[in-house]
Amino acid sequence: MKLSGIHHVSILVTDMERSATWYTQVLGLPEVVRPSNFRTPVRWFTLGENQIHLIPSEAADAISARHFAVHVDDCEAAREYFRERGVEIIETVAIAGADRFFIADPDGNNIEIIHFARAWDADSETELGVPEATGEQLAERHRRELPV
């Protein structure tokens, strides 16, 4: 067996129409037809060569640092794009050779938006330096927000 990549990410949503609208209109993802024999009314969206699947749920998933990440070609342009649409930008700790931030969908599912100047490897910090740790780790943010 040889693993070759991630085909899709599935996330829980509490209002399918609201979420489908957000994924098509805010993220700009095209919807694809799901298999006709599926009894659960899931919705599938294309993202590059991969997919995001929305699964209906009565309750939102537990909000945590769990997330998926999507590549962009320009993080500053992405920040402006999301701000114009009223999407909160959550800055995070920098990575050598990358610009990144987080957003969340209507159910609070976290999405990392990232642009790597080059592929990350063992030499990245030696070659590019270690950026100052401004922003916050998403895990720290969610630990602070947990109910006592």
C-alpha positions in Angstrom: 0.0 0.0 0.0 1.2 3.5 -0.8 -0.7 6.6 0.5 -0.7 9.3 -2.1 -2.6 12.3 -0.5 -5.7 13.5 1.1 -8.9 13.2 -1.0 -11.3 15.1 1.2 -12.0 16.6 4.6 -15.4 16.1 6.2 -16.9 18.6 8.7 -20.1 18.8 10.7 -22.5 21.7 10.0 -25.8 22.6 11.7 -27.4 24.5 8.9 -26.6 22.9 5.5 -28.0 25.7 3.4 -26.1 28.4 5.3 -22.9 26.4 5.2 -23.3 25.5 1.5 -23.8 29.2 0.7 -20.7 30.2 2.8 -18.5 27.6 1.1 -19.6 28.6 -2.4 -20.0 32.4 -1.9 -17.3 33.2 0.6 -14.7 30.5 -0.2 -15.7 30.3 -3.8 -15.8 26.5 -4.0 -17.8 24.8 -6.7 -20.2 22.2 -5.5 -20.0 18.7 -7.0 -22.8 16.1 -7.3 -22.6 13.5 -4.6 -23.2 9.8 -5.2 -26.9 9.2 -5.8 -27.1 6.3 -3.4 -26.1 8.4 -0.3 -29.0 8.6 2.1 -27.4 11.3 4.3 -27.8 14.6 2.6 -24.1 15.5 2.5 -22.8 18.2 0.2 -19.4 18.0 -1.6 -17.3 20.9 -2.8 -14.1 20.9 -4.9 -10.9 22.5 -3.7 -8.2 22.1 -6.2 -7.8 18.4 -6.7 -9.4 17.7 -3.3 -12.8 18.1 -1.7 -14.5 19.3 1.4 -17.6 17.4 2.5 -20.3 18.9 4.7 -22.1 16.5 6.9 -25.4 17.6 8.6 -25.5 17.5 12.3 -27.9 18.7 15.0 -25.1 20.1 17.1 -21.9 21.8 16.0 -18.6 19.9 16.4 -16.7 20.7 19.6 -14.7 23.9 18.9 -11.0 23.2 19.3 -7.7 23.8 17.6 -8.6 21.1 15.0 -8.5 22.6 11.5 -7.7 22.0 7.9 -5.4 24.3 5.9 -5.8 25.6 2.4 -3.1 27.1 0.2 -3.4 30.6 -1.3 -1.1 32.5 -3.6 -1.2 35.7 -1.6 -2.1 35.9 2.1 -2.4 39.7 2.2 -4.9 39.6 -0.6 -6.7 36.8 1.2 -6.8 38.8 4.4 -8.3 41.7 2.6 -10.8 39.5 0.7 -12.1 37.9 4.0 -12.2 41.3 5.8 -14.4 42.7 3.0 -16.8 39.9 3.6 -16.9 40.4 7.4 -14.9 37.2 8.2 -12.8 37.5 11.4 -9.1 37.1 10.8 -7.2 35.2 13.6 -3.5 35.9 13.3 -1.2 33.1 14.5 2.4 32.3 15.2 4.5 32.7 12.1 6.4 29.9 10.4 9.7 30.4 8.6 9.0 31.0 4.9 5.2 31.1 5.3 2.4 33.6 5.9 -0.7 32.3 7.5 -3.8 33.1 9.5 -7.1 31.4 10.5 -10.8 32.0 9.7 -13.8 30.0 10.8 -16.9 28.9 9.0 -20.4 29.6 10.3 -20.3 26.6 12.7 -16.8 27.6 14.1 -14.9 25.0 12.1 -11.3 26.5 11.8 -9.7 26.9 8.4 -6.0 27.9 8.2 -5.1 30.0 5.2 -1.4 29.6 4.3 1.1 30.6 1.7 4.5 29.0 1.7 7.3 30.8 -0.2 8.8 27.3 -0.6 8.2 23.9 0.6 8.9 23.4 4.3 11.8 21.1 5.2 14.5 20.5 7.9 16.6 23.5 6.6 13.8 26.1 6.5 14.6 27.8 9.8 18.3 27.7 9.2 17.9 29.2 5.7 15.0 31.6 6.4 15.4 32.4 10.1 12.9 31.9 12.9 10.2 34.5 12.8 9.2 36.4 16.0 6.3 34.5 17.7 3.6 37.2 17.3 0.0 36.1 17.1 -1.3 33.2 19.1 -1.4 29.4 18.8 -5.0 28.3 18.1 -4.7 25.7 20.8 -3.9 28.4 23.4 -6.9 30.4 22.2 -9.3 27.5 22.6 -7.9 26.4 25.9 -8.7 29.9 27.3 -12.3 29.7 25.8 -13.1 26.3 27.3 -15.9 26.5 30.0 -14.7 26.1 33.6 
